[in-house]
Amino acid sequence: MTEPQDRPDELGDRYDLRIKGDVQGQLVLGRNNEVVMGGPANVVDLRRLTRFAEAIAEALPVLDLDAGQQRVVRQLAAAVLREAGEDQPDHSRLREMGRTLRTVLEGAAAGALTSGILTMWGP
């Protein structure tokens, strides 16, 4: 965001603002603190999330997850694919399921990395 440019008071301040990606929340600009709401806050990129869920489901057998985690991930991936295929998918629900899948995968990746490093040297 740029600083306001010098303009006569009757024209008010001028701000140049560029936002890339999803717009979420609210933005307050100017002296009068007018609230400007942006576009759809919870829209999910269905194609990317679907690819993500499919990749996780395919990699599930080699992920470092216990049986309970595998069951949860399998169910979540299937739920994501089902919801994404609906005529009017619930983007908020999809976002939360995608975040949960990512969190589980991050834990598995950390575990796999740690296991790999620990096998490099033993005292």
Contacts in CASP RR format, 6 or more apart in sequence:
PFRMAT RR
TARGET T0000
AUTHOR 0000-0000-0000
METHOD contacts of the structure
MODEL  1
MTEPQDRPDELGDRYDLRIKGDVQGQLVLGRNNEVVMGGPANVVDLRRLT
RFAEAIAEALPVLDLDAGQQRVVRQLAAAVLREAGEDQPDHSRLREMGRT
LRTVLEGAAAGALTSGILTMWGP
1 15 0 8 1.000
1 16 0 8 1.000
1 17 0 8 1.000
2 15 0 8 1.000
2 16 0 8 1.000
2 17 0 8 1.000
4 13 0 8 1.000
4 14 0 8 1.000
4 15 0 8 1.000
4 30 0 8 1.000
5 13 0 8 1.000
5 14 0 8 1.000
7 13 0 8 1.000
7 14 0 8 1.000
12 30 0 8 1.000
12 31 0 8 1.000
13 29 0 8 1.000
13 30 0 8 1.000
13 31 0 8 1.000
15 29 0 8 1.000
15 30 0 8 1.000
17 27 0 8 1.000
17 29 0 8 1.000
22 40 0 8 1.000
22 41 0 8 1.000
22 43 0 8 1.000
23 38 0 8 1.000
23 39 0 8 1.000
23 40 0 8 1.000
23 41 0 8 1.000
24 41 0 8 1.000
25 37 0 8 1.000
25 38 0 8 1.000
25 41 0 8 1.000
26 35 0 8 1.000
26 36 0 8 1.000
26 37 0 8 1.000
26 38 0 8 1.000
27 35 0 8 1.000
27 36 0 8 1.000
27 37 0 8 1.000
27 38 0 8 1.000
28 34 0 8 1.000
28 35 0 8 1.000
28 36 0 8 1.000
29 36 0 8 1.000
40 91 0 8 1.000
42 91 0 8 1.000
42 92 0 8 1.000
42 95 0 8 1.000
43 91 0 8 1.000
44 89 0 8 1.000
44 91 0 8 1.000
44 94 0 8 1.000
44 95 0 8 1.000
46 84 0 8 1.000
46 85 0 8 1.000
46 89 0 8 1.000
46 94 0 8 1.000
49 80 0 8 1.000
49 84 0 8 1.000
49 94 0 8 1.000
49 98 0 8 1.000
50 80 0 8 1.000
50 81 0 8 1.000
50 84 0 8 1.000
52 98 0 8 1.000
52 101 0 8 1.000
52 102 0 8 1.000
53 76 0 8 1.000
53 77 0 8 1.000
53 80 0 8 1.000
53 81 0 8 1.000
53 84 0 8 1.000
53 98 0 8 1.000
53 101 0 8 1.000
54 77 0 8 1.000
54 81 0 8 1.000
56 63 0 8 1.000
56 73 0 8 1.000
56 77 0 8 1.000
56 101 0 8 1.000
56 105 0 8 1.000
57 73 0 8 1.000
57 74 0 8 1.000
57 77 0 8 1.000
57 78 0 8 1.000
57 81 0 8 1.000
60 70 0 8 1.000
60 73 0 8 1.000
60 74 0 8 1.000
60 77 0 8 1.000
63 70 0 8 1.000
63 73 0 8 1.000
63 105 0 8 1.000
63 108 0 8 1.000
63 112 0 8 1.000
64 108 0 8 1.000
64 111 0 8 1.000
64 112 0 8 1.000
64 115 0 8 1.000
65 73 0 8 1.000
65 104 0 8 1.000
65 108 0 8 1.000
69 104 0 8 1.000
69 108 0 8 1.000
72 104 0 8 1.000
73 101 0 8 1.000
73 104 0 8 1.000
73 105 0 8 1.000
76 97 0 8 1.000
76 98 0 8 1.000
76 100 0 8 1.000
76 101 0 8 1.000
76 104 0 8 1.000
77 101 0 8 1.000
79 97 0 8 1.000
80 94 0 8 1.000
80 97 0 8 1.000
80 98 0 8 1.000
80 101 0 8 1.000
83 89 0 8 1.000
83 90 0 8 1.000
83 93 0 8 1.000
83 94 0 8 1.000
83 97 0 8 1.000
84 94 0 8 1.000
END
